[in-house]
């Protein structure tokens, strides 16, 4: 049984898709480090669906790096995942969402 479990674990990790990562891409004109996003994508492919990952923290706390294994799980299924940090508290949620969408379109 242990051999079977070990084999399955090794097989699942060896089948993982290669990830291309773009870190700290600004999505606003300011140089605020909290207004950046990371993009995780399959190494090959164009026109793939995009998942907008928004971490917990009430739009005030947390980090775009708190994605753990989510990028690999989505990339393995052919998705691009975009993870962003919480912006400064003065900006509204709709403006944060629209600025993130503009950055992904670039």
N, C-alpha and C positions, 0 to 999 in steps of 0.2 A: 504494500500500500504506500509506504514512504517513497519507494522508487517511482511509482506512478505520479504521485503528487509533485515530486521533484522534476520529473519529465514535463509535466504540464506547465509548471512555473517557468521552466527554461524555454519551452516552446512558445509560450505566450510572450515572453520578453524578446525572443529572437524574431518574432513576427511584427514587432512594433515598427511603424513607419518612421522614416527619418524626419526630424522637425527642423525647419528653418525658422530662426528666432530673430526678430527685430526688436530691440529694447529701447525704451526711453524716447519714443517718437513724440514730439510735441503736437498737441491738438489745438493749441490756442496761440495767439500772438505773443503772449507773455513768456518770460523765461522761467516761470514757476515750475520747479521740478515735480510738483504734485499734479501738473497738467500735462502729463505724459502718458503714453500707453505702450504696452508690449503686444506684439503680434506673433502668434505661433501658427505656422502653416506647414502643410506637407512640402517636402523639398521639390516636388514636381506638381504641375497642374495649374490651370487658370480658371477663373470664373467659378470658384468653389463657394459654397454657402459660408456665411460668417456668423459666428456666435459671439454676442457681446456679453462678456463675463463681467458682472458687477458684484464685487465682494460685499460682504456685510459691513456695517459700520455707520449706517444712517447718513451716508454721504458726507461724513465728517471725519471718520477715522478708518484705519485699515490700510492695506497696501495691495497694489496690483500684483505683487510677488506671491500673494497668498493663494496661489492656484493649485499647489501641490501637483497631483498627477492628472489634473483635468486637461491640460494641453495635449498630452499624449493620447488620452482617451478620445478626444474629439478629432485629432489629426488622424488617428487610426481609422476613423470612420469617414475621412475625406472632408472634414470641416477646417476652416480657419478660425482660430479663437483670438479674440481681442480683449485684453484685460487692461483696465485703466485704474489709476489712482483716484482717490477722492480729491476734488478741487477745493479751493478755498471756500469757506462757508458763505461768502457774499454772493456767489453765483447761483442762479436758480437751476433746479433740476432740468427743466426743458432746455436751457441754454447749454448745460453740460452735455446732455444727450445729443443735441444737434452739432456741437463742436466735435464730438467723438465721431459722429457719422461723416462729417466733412473730412476728417483725418483719414478715415479708412478708404474713402473714395480716391485719395491721392495716389 
